[in-house]
């Protein structure tokens, strides 16, 4: 504690360097805290389970060509599905409008009353049949699956009016917080749809939606259009074999179709990788920025302390000649740097929350959690002490004879 007063006196004589290093620490803290928070959000989003048997699910995009009436699409799809289910290595298959994380599909509001103006919950809509749960590998936690007699064709211009639906647990809890969703009616439009089942999890096509990543609804309708997605579940280890066999079998059965070469046949792992490519890139970029900023800050502290040691060699020599030990000199520079670091992190905390507030209002980001700020403060202070250690050790080795040398 006896060193604090002379340290402050020394810092007042070197205001420019002190202010610059403090500002550098503050700016680094503000950016690193927010960058780590963004990285955590991206990594969390990347690792969220979809609810599917991801390792064994395959999507085939099918587009019919030629003139067909809507009534023809149903039998054509049924023929294709029967063919896909017969391929060796296939567990089950069904057709749908979309898949989790595919970034395309339908969403609608669900209400508890037909005359309700504002919907109770928003949901992703997946067209399905009685094979959907087995194909996707979804876990049914309440109620039952669709029955074959409940599956109905839906012309493209019809209104969505399913008689029954299956919802996810997240959506069921939003609609009926008492935990009793099965058997209850919900309204997509003016007619009630009875909830007959609840699945554990089924992610929406759009990751990060504010109304719930797993607020999804399965409806027993087959959309009659010239395009559909065939979803195939394979046995473990058979994905690549089925990936090659399925498109060939479909084209051999009916050439009046197009299966795109680019992305027409994709495993769910590929869909996930494509969807999160930008998030993965953002996380890597933020991590690089953090490393660079921390390295620059450490280099600045080393450079400034080394400069100060060079300027104070005679002063250090005088202190040594008056009886100061090496540990006293070392502690002096460590304490001096700690005070600069504390000043920097105090300003940095204010800047970190200010930057986060700007991003919240501009980009609808979440509020910065306090643990990231505390972690950033600890990292910067430890980094500063580590960076100053080498110059401080050199200062502690200055011999007392330096006191007798001219400046």
C-alpha positions as CSV (number, residue, x, y, z in Angstrom):
1,X,0.0,0.0,0.0
2,X,3.0,2.3,0.5
3,X,3.7,2.2,-3.3
4,X,0.3,3.5,-4.4
5,X,1.0,7.2,-3.9
6,X,4.3,7.2,-5.9
7,X,2.6,5.0,-8.6
8,X,-0.1,7.6,-9.1
9,X,2.5,10.3,-9.2
10,X,4.4,8.4,-11.9
11,X,1.2,7.8,-13.9
12,X,0.3,11.5,-13.8
13,X,3.7,12.2,-15.4
14,X,2.9,9.7,-18.2
15,X,-0.7,10.7,-18.9
16,X,-0.7,10.0,-22.6
17,X,0.6,6.4,-22.4
18,X,-1.7,5.7,-19.4
19,X,-4.8,7.0,-21.2
20,X,-4.0,5.2,-24.4
21,X,-3.5,1.8,-22.7
22,X,-6.6,2.3,-20.6
23,X,-8.7,3.1,-23.7
24,X,-7.2,0.1,-25.5
25,X,-8.2,-2.1,-22.6
26,X,-11.7,-0.6,-22.5
27,X,-12.3,-1.0,-26.2
28,X,-11.0,-4.6,-26.2
29,X,-13.2,-5.5,-23.3
30,X,-16.3,-4.0,-24.9
31,X,-15.7,-5.8,-28.2
32,X,-14.5,-9.1,-26.7
33,X,-17.5,-9.4,-24.3
34,X,-20.0,-8.8,-27.0
35,X,-18.1,-11.0,-29.5
36,X,-18.0,-13.9,-27.0
37,X,-21.8,-13.4,-26.3
38,X,-22.5,-13.6,-30.1
39,X,-20.3,-16.7,-30.4
40,X,-22.1,-18.4,-27.5
41,X,-25.5,-17.6,-29.2
42,X,-24.3,-18.9,-32.5
43,X,-22.8,-22.1,-31.0
44,X,-26.0,-22.7,-29.0
45,X,-28.0,-22.4,-32.2
46,X,-25.7,-24.7,-34.1
47,X,-26.0,-27.4,-31.5
48,X,-29.8,-27.3,-30.9
49,X,-31.3,-30.8,-31.6
50,X,-34.0,-30.9,-34.3
51,X,-35.9,-33.8,-32.9
52,X,-35.1,-35.9,-36.0
53,X,-33.0,-39.0,-36.4
54,X,-30.5,-36.7,-38.1
55,X,-27.9,-39.2,-39.0
56,X,-30.3,-41.3,-41.1
57,X,-32.7,-38.8,-42.7
58,X,-32.5,-37.9,-46.4
59,X,-34.5,-35.3,-48.4
60,X,-35.3,-35.7,-52.1
61,X,-36.7,-32.7,-54.0
62,X,-39.1,-33.8,-56.7
63,X,-40.6,-31.5,-59.4
64,X,-43.2,-32.9,-61.8
65,X,-43.0,-31.8,-65.5
66,X,-45.6,-31.9,-68.1
67,X,-49.3,-31.2,-67.9
68,X,-51.0,-32.8,-64.9
69,X,-54.2,-32.1,-63.1
70,X,-54.1,-31.6,-59.3
71,X,-56.1,-34.8,-58.9
72,X,-53.2,-36.8,-60.6
73,X,-50.5,-35.6,-58.1
74,X,-51.9,-37.7,-55.2
75,X,-51.6,-41.1,-56.9
76,X,-48.2,-40.2,-58.4
77,X,-46.8,-39.3,-55.0
78,X,-48.4,-42.5,-53.5
79,X,-46.7,-44.6,-56.2
80,X,-43.3,-42.9,-55.5
81,X,-43.6,-43.4,-51.7
82,X,-44.4,-47.1,-52.2
83,X,-41.3,-47.4,-54.4
84,X,-39.1,-45.6,-51.9
85,X,-40.2,-47.8,-49.0
86,X,-39.2,-50.9,-51.0
87,X,-35.6,-49.8,-51.6
88,X,-33.2,-51.9,-49.4
89,X,-32.0,-49.9,-46.4
90,X,-35.1,-47.7,-46.2
91,X,-37.0,-47.7,-43.0
92,X,-39.9,-45.4,-44.1
93,X,-40.7,-42.4,-46.3
94,X,-43.4,-39.7,-46.7
95,X,-43.9,-36.4,-48.6
96,X,-44.0,-33.0,-47.1
97,X,-43.7,-29.3,-47.9
98,X,-40.7,-28.6,-45.7
99,X,-38.2,-29.9,-43.2
100,X,-36.6,-28.5,-40.0
101,X,-33.8,-26.0,-40.8
102,X,-34.6,-26.0,-44.5
103,X,-35.4,-22.2,-44.3
104,X,-38.5,-22.5,-46.3
105,X,-42.1,-23.5,-45.4
106,X,-45.3,-22.3,-43.9
107,X,-46.1,-20.6,-40.7
108,X,-49.5,-19.6,-39.2
109,X,-51.1,-18.6,-36.0
110,X,-53.1,-20.9,-33.8
111,X,-56.0,-19.7,-31.7
112,X,-58.1,-21.2,-29.0
113,X,-61.4,-19.6,-30.2
114,X,-62.7,-19.1,-33.8
115,X,-63.4,-15.4,-33.3
116,X,-60.1,-14.7,-31.7
117,X,-58.4,-11.6,-33.3
118,X,-54.8,-12.2,-32.2
119,X,-53.5,-15.8,-32.3
120,X,-52.4,-17.5,-29.1
121,X,-49.2,-18.9,-30.7
122,X,-47.3,-18.9,-33.9
123,X,-46.3,-22.2,-35.4
124,X,-44.5,-23.8,-38.4
125,X,-46.8,-26.0,-40.5
126,X,-45.6,-29.4,-41.8
127,X,-47.7,-31.5,-44.1
128,X,-47.5,-35.1,-43.0
129,X,-49.2,-38.5,-43.0
130,X,-49.2,-41.6,-40.8
131,X,-45.6,-42.4,-41.8
132,X,-44.1,-39.0,-40.8
133,X,-43.3,-39.8,-37.2
134,X,-41.5,-43.1,-38.1
135,X,-39.7,-41.4,-40.9
136,X,-38.4,-38.5,-38.9
137,X,-37.8,-40.5,-35.8
138,X,-39.9,-38.2,-33.6
139,X,-40.7,-39.2,-30.1
140,X,-44.4,-39.2,-29.3
141,X,-44.9,-38.1,-25.6
142,X,-48.7,-37.9,-25.5
143,X,-51.6,-39.0,-27.5
144,X,-51.4,-40.9,-30.8
145,X,-50.1,-40.8,-34.3
146,X,-52.3,-40.0,-37.4
147,X,-54.4,-42.8,-38.8
148,X,-54.4,-43.6,-42.5
149,X,-58.1,-42.6,-42.8
150,X,-57.3,-39.1,-41.5
151,X,-55.0,-38.2,-44.4
152,X,-56.7,-35.9,-46.9
153,X,-55.6,-34.4,-50.2
154,X,-55.5,-30.6,-50.2
155,X,-55.6,-28.7,-53.5
156,X,-53.2,-25.8,-53.7
157,X,-55.9,-23.1,-53.5
158,X,-57.8,-24.6,-50.6
159,X,-57.9,-23.2,-47.1
160,X,-55.9,-25.0,-44.4
161,X,-58.6,-26.9,-42.4
162,X,-57.2,-30.1,-40.9
163,X,-59.5,-32.1,-38.7
164,X,-56.7,-33.2,-36.4
165,X,-53.1,-32.1,-35.7
166,X,-50.0,-33.2,-33.8
167,X,-48.1,-30.4,-32.0
168,X,-44.7,-30.2,-30.3
169,X,-44.4,-30.0,-26.5
170,X,-43.3,-26.4,-26.6
171,X,-46.3,-25.4,-28.6
172,X,-48.7,-27.5,-26.4
173,X,-47.4,-25.8,-23.3
174,X,-48.0,-22.3,-24.9
175,X,-51.5,-23.2,-25.9
176,X,-52.4,-25.2,-22.8
177,X,-50.1,-24.4,-19.8
178,X,-52.0,-26.8,-17.6
179,X,-50.3,-29.7,-19.6
180,X,-53.5,-31.2,-21.0
181,X,-53.4,-30.5,-24.8
182,X,-54.5,-33.9,-26.2
183,X,-58.1,-33.8,-27.2
184,X,-58.3,-30.0,-27.1
185,X,-59.4,-28.0,-30.1
186,X,-57.3,-25.3,-31.8
187,X,-58.1,-23.0,-34.7
188,X,-56.0,-22.3,-37.7
189,X,-59.0,-20.7,-39.5
190,X,-62.7,-21.0,-38.7
191,X,-62.9,-24.8,-38.0
192,X,-61.5,-26.6,-35.0
193,X,-58.6,-29.0,-35.3
194,X,-58.3,-31.5,-32.5
195,X,-54.8,-32.1,-31.0
196,X,-54.4,-35.9,-31.1
197,X,-50.7,-36.1,-30.3
198,X,-47.7,-34.3,-28.8
199,X,-44.1,-34.9,-29.9
200,X,-41.1,-34.1,-27.8
201,X,-39.4,-31.9,-30.3
202,X,-39.6,-30.8,-34.0
203,X,-37.6,-27.7,-34.9
204,X,-39.0,-25.1,-37.3
205,X,-37.5,-24.5,-40.8
206,X,-36.2,-21.2,-39.5
207,X,-33.6,-21.3,-36.7
208,X,-33.7,-18.5,-34.2
209,X,-37.3,-17.4,-34.7
210,X,-38.6,-15.3,-31.8
211,X,-41.8,-17.3,-31.4
212,X,-40.1,-20.6,-30.7
213,X,-37.6,-22.8,-32.3
214,X,-39.7,-25.9,-31.8
215,X,-43.2,-24.5,-32.1
216,X,-44.3,-26.8,-34.9
217,X,-47.5,-28.5,-36.0
218,X,-48.0,-31.6,-38.2
219,X,-51.2,-31.7,-40.2
220,X,-52.6,-34.8,-42.0
221,X,-52.9,-33.2,-45.4
222,X,-51.2,-33.9,-48.7
223,X,-50.6,-30.7,-50.7
224,X,-51.5,-31.3,-54.4
225,X,-48.8,-29.3,-56.3
226,X,-46.2,-30.1,-59.0
227,X,-43.4,-30.1,-56.4
228,X,-42.9,-32.0,-53.2
229,X,-40.1,-33.1,-50.8
230,X,-39.7,-36.8,-50.2
231,X,-38.2,-37.6,-46.8
232,X,-36.6,-40.9,-46.4
233,X,-35.2,-42.5,-43.2
234,X,-32.5,-45.1,-43.7
235,X,-31.1,-47.9,-41.6
236,X,-27.9,-46.9,-39.8
237,X,-25.0,-47.0,-42.2
238,X,-27.2,-47.1,-45.3
239,X,-27.6,-43.4,-46.0
240,X,-25.1,-43.2,-48.9
241,X,-26.4,-46.3,-50.5
242,X,-29.9,-45.1,-50.4
243,X,-28.8,-41.6,-51.6
244,X,-27.6,-43.1,-54.8
245,X,-30.4,-45.7,-55.2
246,X,-33.5,-43.6,-54.5
247,X,-33.1,-40.9,-57.3
248,X,-32.3,-43.6,-59.8
249,X,-35.3,-45.7,-58.8
250,X,-37.6,-42.6,-59.0
251,X,-36.4,-41.6,-62.5
252,X,-36.6,-45.2,-63.7
253,X,-40.3,-45.4,-62.6
254,X,-41.3,-42.0,-64.2
255,X,-39.0,-39.8,-66.3
256,X,-41.5,-36.9,-66.2
257,X,-39.8,-35.3,-63.2
258,X,-36.9,-33.2,-62.2
259,X,-34.6,-33.9,-59.3
260,X,-32.1,-31.0,-59.1
261,X,-28.4,-31.9,-59.4
262,X,-27.5,-29.2,-56.9
263,X,-29.2,-29.9,-53.5
264,X,-31.9,-32.1,-55.0
265,X,-30.8,-35.0,-52.8
266,X,-29.4,-34.0,-49.4
267,X,-28.9,-35.6,-46.1
268,X,-30.2,-33.8,-43.0
269,X,-26.6,-33.2,-41.9
270,X,-26.0,-31.3,-45.2
271,X,-29.1,-29.3,-44.6
272,X,-28.0,-28.4,-41.1
273,X,-24.5,-27.5,-42.4
274,X,-25.8,-25.2,-45.2
275,X,-28.3,-23.5,-42.9
276,X,-25.7,-22.7,-40.2
277,X,-22.8,-21.9,-42.6
278,X,-23.1,-18.1,-42.0
279,X,-23.4,-18.7,-38.2
280,X,-20.4,-20.9,-38.2
281,X,-18.5,-18.3,-40.2
282,X,-19.6,-15.5,-37.9
283,X,-18.5,-17.5,-34.8
284,X,-15.0,-18.1,-36.4
285,X,-14.7,-14.4,-37.4
286,X,-15.6,-13.3,-33.9
287,X,-13.1,-15.7,-32.4
288,X,-10.4,-14.4,-34.7
289,X,-11.2,-10.8,-33.8
290,X,-11.1,-11.6,-30.1
291,X,-7.7,-13.2,-30.4
292,X,-6.3,-10.4,-32.5
293,X,-7.6,-7.7,-30.1
294,X,-6.2,-9.5,-27.1
295,X,-2.8,-9.9,-28.8
296,X,-2.7,-6.2,-29.7
297,X,-3.6,-5.2,-26.2
298,X,-1.0,-7.5,-24.7
299,X,1.6,-6.1,-27.2
300,X,0.7,-2.6,-26.2
301,X,1.1,-3.2,-22.5
302,X,4.5,-4.9,-23.1
303,X,5.7,-2.1,-25.3
304,X,4.6,0.7,-23.0
305,X,6.0,-1.0,-19.9
306,X,9.3,-1.7,-21.7
307,X,9.5,1.9,-22.7
308,X,8.9,3.0,-19.1
309,X,11.5,0.6,-17.8
310,X,14.0,2.0,-20.2
311,X,13.2,5.6,-19.0
312,X,13.4,4.7,-15.3
313,X,16.6,2.6,-15.2
314,X,18.4,5.2,-13.1
315,X,15.4,5.7,-10.8
316,X,15.2,1.9,-10.4
317,X,18.9,1.8,-9.7
318,X,18.5,4.4,-7.0
319,X,15.8,2.4,-5.3
320,X,17.9,-0.7,-5.4
321,X,20.8,1.2,-3.9
322,X,18.6,2.4,-1.1
323,X,17.7,-1.2,-0.3
324,X,14.7,-2.1,-2.5
325,X,14.6,-5.8,-3.3
326,X,14.0,-7.3,-6.7
327,X,10.5,-8.3,-5.5
328,X,9.7,-4.7,-4.6
329,X,10.5,-3.5,-8.1
330,X,8.5,-6.3,-9.7
331,X,5.5,-5.6,-7.5
332,X,5.8,-1.9,-8.3
333,X,5.3,-2.5,-12.1
334,X,2.7,-5.2,-11.5
335,X,0.7,-2.8,-9.3
336,X,1.1,0.1,-11.7
337,X,-0.2,-2.0,-14.6
338,X,-3.1,-3.4,-12.4
339,X,-4.2,0.2,-11.7
340,X,-4.2,1.0,-15.4
341,X,-6.0,-2.2,-16.1
342,X,-8.7,-1.5,-13.5
343,X,-9.3,2.0,-14.9
344,X,-9.6,0.4,-18.4
345,X,-12.0,-2.3,-17.4
346,X,-14.3,0.1,-15.5
347,X,-14.6,2.2,-18.7
348,X,-14.8,-1.0,-20.7
349,X,-17.8,-2.3,-18.8
350,X,-19.7,0.9,-19.6
351,X,-18.7,0.6,-23.2
352,X,-19.6,-3.1,-23.4
353,X,-23.2,-2.5,-22.2
354,X,-23.5,0.6,-24.4
355,X,-22.4,-1.4,-27.5
356,X,-24.8,-4.2,-26.6
357,X,-27.7,-1.8,-26.1
358,X,-27.0,-0.4,-29.6
359,X,-27.1,-3.9,-31.1
360,X,-30.3,-4.8,-29.2
361,X,-32.1,-1.8,-30.6
362,X,-30.6,-2.1,-34.1
363,X,-30.4,-5.9,-34.7
364,X,-32.9,-7.3,-32.1
365,X,-30.1,-9.1,-30.2
366,X,-30.4,-10.4,-26.7
367,X,-29.1,-8.4,-23.8
368,X,-25.6,-9.1,-22.7
369,X,-25.3,-11.5,-19.8
370,X,-23.3,-10.3,-16.8
371,X,-21.1,-13.4,-16.7
372,X,-19.6,-12.5,-20.1
373,X,-18.6,-9.0,-18.7
374,X,-17.2,-10.5,-15.6
375,X,-15.3,-13.1,-17.6
376,X,-14.0,-10.4,-19.9
377,X,-12.8,-8.3,-16.9
378,X,-11.0,-11.3,-15.5
379,X,-9.3,-12.1,-18.8
380,X,-8.2,-8.6,-19.5
381,X,-6.7,-8.1,-16.0
382,X,-4.9,-11.4,-16.1
383,X,-3.7,-10.7,-19.6
384,X,-2.4,-7.4,-18.5
385,X,-0.5,-8.9,-15.6
386,X,0.9,-11.6,-17.8
387,X,2.0,-9.1,-20.5
388,X,3.7,-6.8,-18.0
389,X,5.6,-9.7,-16.3
390,X,8.5,-9.9,-18.7
391,X,9.3,-6.1,-18.7
392,X,8.8,-6.1,-14.9
393,X,11.3,-8.9,-14.4
394,X,13.8,-7.1,-16.5
395,X,13.3,-4.0,-14.3
396,X,13.8,-6.0,-11.2
397,X,17.2,-7.1,-12.5
398,X,18.5,-3.5,-12.9
399,X,21.6,-3.4,-10.7
400,X,22.1,-0.7,-8.0
401,X,25.1,0.6,-10.0
402,X,22.7,2.2,-12.5
403,X,22.2,4.9,-9.9
404,X,25.8,6.2,-10.5
405,X,25.5,6.3,-14.3
406,X,24.5,9.4,-16.2
407,X,21.2,9.5,-17.9
